[in-house]
Amino acid sequence: MLKMIALLKRKNEITHEQFVQHWLEVHGPLAHAVPQIRRYVQSHIVTTSSRPDIPDIPVDVDGIAELWFDDMAALEEAAGTAAMQRLLADGAAFIGEIKTFLVSEHGII
């Protein structure tokens, strides 16, 4: 299984609340049309916390997206679909900045 994690920051002209509403109500349903996506999770930032013994990483995001694909071939196949192009085009309408990671997930508990 291949997992993609993306840190998302809203466009400057919209509020965090508008970002979350669009992401959940408009963008999220578009993901259903991409058959190669096995799982899609939106994590909406509510608050942050710090530790006194470890410095913060200076990052300001409005949400974290997680997408699972069977493998790299499935991700590449998804990228070529019209459904994924609609999903990406919608993202460009409300996401101001993004950083995406392909990760190897190791469940501990």
Backbone as a chain_set.jsonl record, in Angstrom:
{"seq": "MLKMIALLKRKNEITHEQFVQHWLEVHGPLAHAVPQIRRYVQSHIVTTSSRPDIPDIPVDVDGIAELWFDDMAALEEAAGTAAMQRLLADGAAFIGEIKTFLVSEHGII", "coords": {"N": [[0.845, -1.176, 0.0], [0.531, 2.222, -0.792], [1.019, 5.379, 0.572], [0.039, 8.734, 0.551], [0.714, 11.869, 1.859], [-0.38, 15.131, 2.403], [0.351, 18.446, 3.223], [-1.665, 21.199, 3.678], [-2.378, 24.563, 2.853], [-4.563, 27.258, 2.989], [-5.832, 29.482, 0.382], [-4.994, 32.944, 0.489], [-7.166, 34.705, 0.377], [-9.388, 33.464, 1.455], [-11.137, 32.334, 4.413], [-10.179, 30.213, 7.197], [-12.386, 28.701, 7.945], [-13.985, 28.788, 5.621], [-12.269, 27.453, 3.894], [-12.193, 24.859, 5.084], [-14.9, 24.142, 4.861], [-15.292, 24.087, 2.033], [-13.377, 22.16, 1.322], [-14.334, 19.88, 2.644], [-17.066, 19.633, 1.804], [-17.209, 20.049, -0.987], [-14.747, 19.371, -2.339], [-14.001, 16.882, -1.151], [-16.121, 14.977, -1.89], [-15.508, 14.758, -4.638], [-13.358, 13.043, -4.734], [-14.418, 10.505, -4.585], [-14.907, 9.707, -7.169], [-12.55, 8.796, -8.203], [-11.354, 5.842, -8.851], [-9.002, 4.519, -8.121], [-8.182, 5.456, -5.672], [-7.885, 4.241, -2.503], [-8.353, 4.937, 0.117], [-9.247, 7.932, 1.771], [-8.524, 10.588, 3.795], [-9.336, 13.483, 5.556], [-7.786, 15.761, 7.635], [-8.632, 18.25, 9.653], [-7.216, 21.172, 10.869], [-7.441, 22.092, 14.183], [-6.274, 23.174, 16.473], [-2.961, 23.924, 17.729], [-0.09, 22.54, 19.405], [2.766, 22.804, 21.569], [6.023, 21.633, 22.611], [8.015, 22.052, 25.477], [10.64, 21.131, 25.487], [11.486, 20.635, 22.901], [12.106, 22.371, 19.942], [9.668, 24.12, 17.918], [8.636, 23.306, 14.565], [8.561, 25.654, 12.045], [5.702, 25.887, 10.689], [2.677, 26.482, 8.992], [-0.372, 25.414, 8.555], [-3.612, 24.521, 7.2], [-4.801, 22.097, 7.0], [-4.456, 18.502, 6.724], [-4.081, 16.112, 4.296], [-4.677, 12.698, 3.555], [-4.035, 10.077, 1.412], [-4.537, 6.849, 0.122], [-3.161, 4.383, -1.99], [-3.06, 1.385, -3.975], [-0.514, 0.833, -5.005], [2.44, 2.251, -6.602], [1.905, 2.127, -9.316], [-0.893, 2.262, -9.377], [-1.286, 4.847, -8.387], [-0.078, 6.319, -10.458], [-1.77, 5.564, -12.554], [-4.168, 6.694, -11.638], [-3.509, 9.399, -11.79], [-3.724, 9.939, -14.482], [-6.423, 10.045, -15.028], [-9.618, 11.495, -15.875], [-11.221, 12.069, -13.702], [-9.379, 12.454, -11.601], [-8.089, 14.702, -12.597], [-10.149, 16.57, -12.399], [-10.378, 16.645, -9.616], [-7.841, 17.679, -8.894], [-7.949, 20.163, -10.199], [-10.015, 21.398, -8.803], [-8.803, 21.533, -6.29], [-6.832, 23.445, -6.8], [-8.375, 25.686, -6.787], [-8.883, 26.455, -4.154], [-6.742, 25.814, -2.498], [-3.842, 27.274, -1.354], [-1.133, 26.779, -0.866], [0.931, 23.832, -0.901], [2.437, 20.867, 0.328], [3.621, 17.779, -0.474], [4.023, 14.4, 0.48], [5.253, 11.152, -0.179], [4.893, 8.278, 1.639], [6.113, 5.622, 3.753], [4.226, 3.663, 5.631], [4.163, 2.534, 8.972], [2.519, 0.692, 11.164], [2.26, 0.883, 14.654], [0.793, 0.726, 17.077]], "CA": [[0.0, 0.0, 0.0], [1.26, 3.477, -0.903], [0.299, 6.462, 1.234], [0.427, 10.099, 0.231], [0.289, 12.851, 2.861], [-0.179, 16.495, 1.909], [0.078, 19.564, 4.117], [-2.405, 22.165, 2.871], [-2.627, 25.909, 3.363], [-5.617, 27.895, 2.18], [-5.526, 30.728, -0.325], [-5.058, 34.084, 1.414], [-8.443, 35.429, 0.333], [-10.48, 32.744, 2.121], [-10.915, 32.047, 5.827], [-9.993, 28.799, 7.53], [-13.712, 28.081, 7.932], [-14.371, 28.615, 4.22], [-11.393, 26.398, 3.389], [-12.669, 23.572, 5.604], [-16.214, 23.85, 4.284], [-15.121, 23.687, 0.636], [-12.612, 20.911, 1.291], [-15.184, 18.784, 3.096], [-18.345, 19.506, 1.107], [-17.063, 20.075, -2.449], [-13.568, 18.621, -2.771], [-14.064, 15.493, -0.676], [-16.932, 14.106, -2.747], [-14.871, 14.524, -5.937], [-12.427, 11.917, -4.603], [-15.153, 9.252, -4.796], [-14.909, 9.361, -8.593], [-11.223, 8.282, -8.579], [-11.433, 4.472, -8.326], [-7.72, 4.021, -7.619], [-7.993, 5.89, -4.286], [-8.41, 3.218, -1.593], [-8.81, 5.599, 1.335], [-8.976, 9.365, 1.75], [-8.826, 11.172, 5.102], [-9.052, 14.9, 5.747], [-7.584, 16.17, 9.026], [-8.797, 19.696, 9.731], [-6.467, 21.694, 12.008], [-8.275, 22.753, 15.18], [-5.337, 23.948, 17.283], [-1.624, 23.343, 17.747], [0.541, 22.509, 20.718], [4.225, 22.799, 21.53], [6.721, 20.989, 23.724], [9.07, 22.953, 25.953], [11.971, 20.547, 25.321], [11.791, 20.472, 21.472], [11.644, 23.546, 19.194], [8.635, 23.942, 16.894], [8.92, 23.487, 13.145], [7.719, 26.782, 11.632], [4.787, 25.494, 9.615], [1.332, 27.014, 9.188], [-1.244, 24.703, 7.616], [-5.032, 24.455, 7.542], [-5.256, 20.715, 7.003], [-3.572, 17.43, 6.262], [-4.806, 15.118, 3.5], [-4.035, 11.4, 3.447], [-4.617, 9.244, 0.359], [-3.917, 5.536, -0.02], [-3.254, 3.709, -3.286], [-2.515, 0.029, -3.899], [0.922, 0.88, -5.3], [2.812, 3.385, -7.449], [1.202, 1.992, -10.599], [-2.26, 2.758, -9.18], [-1.18, 6.303, -8.293], [0.183, 6.817, -11.809], [-3.004, 5.372, -13.32], [-5.125, 7.699, -11.159], [-3.077, 10.711, -12.276], [-4.126, 10.098, -15.869], [-7.87, 9.992, -15.21], [-10.359, 12.757, -15.883], [-11.7, 12.3, -12.335], [-8.281, 13.033, -10.831], [-7.86, 16.048, -13.116], [-11.182, 17.414, -11.779], [-10.0, 16.781, -8.206], [-6.695, 18.591, -8.841], [-8.395, 21.499, -10.606], [-10.76, 21.955, -7.683], [-7.823, 21.861, -5.263], [-6.17, 24.696, -7.176], [-9.307, 26.788, -6.561], [-8.945, 26.88, -2.757], [-5.475, 25.543, -1.818], [-2.847, 28.281, -1.698], [0.184, 26.142, -0.834], [0.847, 22.405, -0.599], [3.662, 20.058, 0.368], [3.164, 16.398, -0.541], [5.002, 13.368, 0.811], [4.921, 9.733, -0.312], [5.466, 7.73, 2.863], [5.999, 4.208, 4.089], [3.542, 3.665, 6.938], [4.46, 1.385, 9.847], [1.626, 0.726, 12.316], [2.892, 0.46, 15.903], [-0.287, 0.295, 17.996]], "C": [[0.889, 1.238, 0.0], [0.403, 4.571, -0.277], [0.904, 7.796, 0.841], [-0.129, 11.005, 1.321], [0.599, 14.233, 2.307], [-0.551, 17.497, 2.991], [-0.523, 20.673, 3.267], [-2.565, 23.496, 3.591], [-3.607, 26.583, 2.419], [-5.079, 29.093, 1.407], [-5.768, 31.886, 0.641], [-6.429, 34.737, 1.48], [-9.616, 34.676, 0.972], [-10.104, 32.467, 3.58], [-10.675, 30.547, 6.024], [-11.329, 28.065, 7.455], [-14.208, 27.841, 6.51], [-13.555, 27.502, 3.567], [-11.927, 25.03, 3.797], [-13.997, 23.192, 4.972], [-16.079, 23.376, 2.831], [-14.424, 22.333, 0.54], [-13.496, 19.723, 1.636], [-16.392, 18.56, 2.186], [-18.244, 19.453, -0.415], [-15.93, 19.156, -2.895], [-13.643, 17.144, -2.393], [-14.895, 14.574, -1.561], [-16.324, 13.834, -4.129], [-13.915, 13.328, -5.894], [-13.108, 10.575, -4.829], [-15.106, 8.778, -6.248], [-13.566, 8.803, -9.071], [-11.107, 6.859, -8.026], [-10.126, 3.941, -7.745], [-7.447, 4.457, -6.169], [-8.668, 4.863, -3.384], [-8.955, 3.813, -0.306], [-8.409, 7.061, 1.225], [-9.429, 9.941, 3.082], [-8.433, 12.643, 5.078], [-8.889, 15.15, 7.245], [-7.585, 17.691, 9.058], [-8.109, 20.2, 10.996], [-7.417, 22.477, 12.919], [-7.42, 23.673, 16.053], [-3.966, 23.289, 17.167], [-1.12, 23.318, 19.183], [2.048, 22.435, 20.535], [4.762, 22.021, 22.724], [7.843, 21.903, 24.181], [10.482, 22.439, 25.685], [12.398, 20.351, 23.868], [11.261, 21.694, 20.727], [10.577, 23.181, 18.157], [9.247, 24.019, 15.499], [8.016, 24.631, 12.674], [6.86, 26.412, 10.42], [3.383, 25.983, 9.976], [0.437, 26.362, 8.135], [-2.681, 24.706, 8.128], [-5.552, 23.029, 7.58], [-4.202, 19.768, 6.479], [-4.448, 16.407, 5.535], [-3.991, 13.836, 3.453], [-4.777, 10.591, 2.388], [-3.832, 7.951, 0.256], [-4.205, 4.979, -1.418], [-2.658, 2.317, -3.131], [-1.003, 0.015, -4.063], [1.195, 2.077, -6.205], [2.101, 3.324, -8.798], [-0.224, 2.525, -10.492], [-2.276, 4.28, -9.076], [-0.964, 6.91, -9.672], [-1.04, 6.67, -12.698], [-4.033, 6.428, -12.938], [-4.797, 9.071, -11.739], [-3.54, 10.98, -13.704], [-5.624, 10.128, -16.1], [-8.492, 11.386, -15.202], [-10.857, 13.087, -14.475], [-10.609, 12.922, -11.472], [-7.978, 14.445, -11.31], [-8.895, 17.028, -12.553], [-10.851, 17.678, -10.31], [-8.853, 17.786, -8.057], [-7.097, 20.018, -9.205], [-9.19, 22.161, -9.488], [-9.805, 22.358, -6.559], [-7.145, 23.193, -5.545], [-7.062, 25.906, -6.929], [-9.296, 27.289, -5.118], [-7.667, 26.609, -1.962], [-4.445, 26.554, -2.305], [-1.442, 27.725, -1.772], [-0.003, 24.686, -0.421], [2.252, 21.819, -0.545], [3.216, 18.614, 0.485], [4.318, 15.441, -0.284], [4.435, 12.005, 0.427], [5.635, 9.052, 0.839], [5.291, 6.218, 2.934], [5.434, 4.159, 5.505], [3.872, 2.377, 7.692], [3.581, 1.506, 11.079], [2.341, 0.175, 13.55], [1.848, -0.035, 16.892], [-1.579, 0.278, 17.202]], "O": [[1.889, 1.288, 0.717], [-0.79, 4.678, -0.561], [2.124, 7.96, 0.804], [-1.308, 10.918, 1.666], [1.695, 14.481, 1.806], [-1.62, 17.413, 3.596], [0.048, 21.047, 2.242], [-2.85, 23.541, 4.788], [-3.485, 26.482, 1.198], [-4.025, 29.642, 1.727], [-6.642, 31.812, 1.505], [-6.815, 35.266, 2.523], [-10.726, 35.205, 1.022], [-8.928, 32.377, 3.932], [-10.935, 29.735, 5.136], [-11.397, 26.939, 6.961], [-14.791, 26.794, 6.228], [-14.081, 26.709, 2.786], [-12.094, 24.147, 2.956], [-14.196, 22.039, 4.589], [-16.686, 22.376, 2.447], [-14.836, 21.468, -0.232], [-13.416, 18.678, 0.991], [-16.704, 17.421, 1.837], [-19.11, 18.869, -1.066], [-16.13, 18.272, -3.728], [-13.381, 16.268, -3.217], [-14.427, 13.502, -1.946], [-16.596, 12.793, -4.727], [-13.691, 12.677, -6.915], [-12.455, 9.608, -5.221], [-15.249, 7.586, -6.522], [-13.451, 8.381, -10.221], [-10.793, 6.686, -6.848], [-10.146, 3.001, -6.95], [-6.574, 3.89, -5.511], [-9.874, 4.638, -3.483], [-9.889, 3.28, 0.293], [-7.366, 7.391, 0.659], [-10.593, 9.798, 3.457], [-7.341, 13.001, 4.638], [-9.762, 14.787, 8.033], [-6.665, 18.337, 8.557], [-8.39, 19.703, 12.087], [-8.102, 23.401, 12.48], [-7.802, 24.81, 16.333], [-3.834, 22.219, 16.573], [-1.661, 23.992, 20.059], [2.539, 22.05, 19.474], [4.058, 21.783, 23.705], [8.551, 22.472, 23.351], [11.427, 23.227, 25.656], [13.531, 19.948, 23.607], [10.083, 22.027, 20.862], [10.583, 22.084, 17.597], [10.245, 24.706, 15.281], [6.805, 24.573, 12.891], [7.264, 26.609, 9.274], [2.965, 25.901, 11.131], [0.49, 26.723, 6.96], [-2.934, 24.87, 9.321], [-6.624, 22.772, 8.128], [-3.204, 20.17, 5.881], [-5.427, 15.905, 6.088], [-2.767, 13.872, 3.326], [-5.996, 10.438, 2.455], [-2.601, 7.959, 0.298], [-5.313, 5.087, -1.945], [-1.834, 2.094, -2.244], [-0.295, -0.709, -3.363], [0.279, 2.831, -6.534], [1.736, 4.359, -9.357], [-0.712, 3.171, -11.419], [-3.172, 4.932, -9.612], [-1.599, 7.906, -10.018], [-1.324, 7.549, -13.511], [-4.696, 6.994, -13.806], [-5.694, 9.817, -12.132], [-3.726, 12.135, -14.088], [-6.067, 10.228, -17.245], [-7.961, 12.321, -14.603], [-10.909, 14.258, -14.097], [-10.888, 13.829, -10.689], [-7.64, 15.306, -10.497], [-8.567, 18.179, -12.263], [-11.02, 18.794, -9.819], [-8.898, 18.65, -7.182], [-6.633, 20.973, -8.582], [-9.048, 23.361, -9.254], [-9.981, 23.409, -5.944], [-6.911, 23.98, -4.628], [-6.569, 27.032, -6.865], [-9.663, 28.438, -4.873], [-7.521, 27.125, -0.855], [-4.201, 26.681, -3.505], [-0.646, 28.131, -2.619], [-0.942, 24.338, 0.295], [3.14, 22.234, -1.289], [2.514, 18.253, 1.43], [5.434, 15.641, -0.762], [3.261, 11.731, 0.679], [6.843, 9.219, 1.007], [4.44, 5.632, 2.265], [6.094, 4.568, 6.46], [3.86, 1.284, 7.125], [3.854, 2.329, 11.953], [2.959, -0.888, 13.487], [2.008, -1.105, 17.48], [-2.633, -0.049, 17.746]]}, "num_chains": 1, "name": "protein.A"}
